[in-house]
Amino acid sequence: MPLIRIEMFPGRSAEARQQIAEGITRLLHETAGISPAATTIIFQETAPQDWFVAGRSHAAPKD
């Protein structure tokens, strides 16, 4: 039973999240034989100012 957690910036529509979830579920079914009923996907939206890479916030001005 896979649990897929997707972390991304806010702003995707409900329809976009639905399409992403359906695509990932289908891919797991087609490539690994995992039943769609066994796949759980959780979307976590994180604001850019709370997302850091190499010590820099994504909300920080670009150099």
C-alpha positions, 0 to 999 in steps of 0.5 A: 500500500503506497503512500505518496506525499506531494509537497508543493507551493500553493496555487494548483486547482482542485482539478489539477490535483485530481489529474496529478493523483489520477496519473500517479495512481494509474502509473503505479497500477500500470508499472507495478501492478498496484491496485488503485484502491491501495494507493493513497496520495496526500498533497501538502501545500507549503508557502514559498517563504517556508520552503528553503533550499541551500539555506535560502527561502523561495520567497527571497529575492533572486540575485 
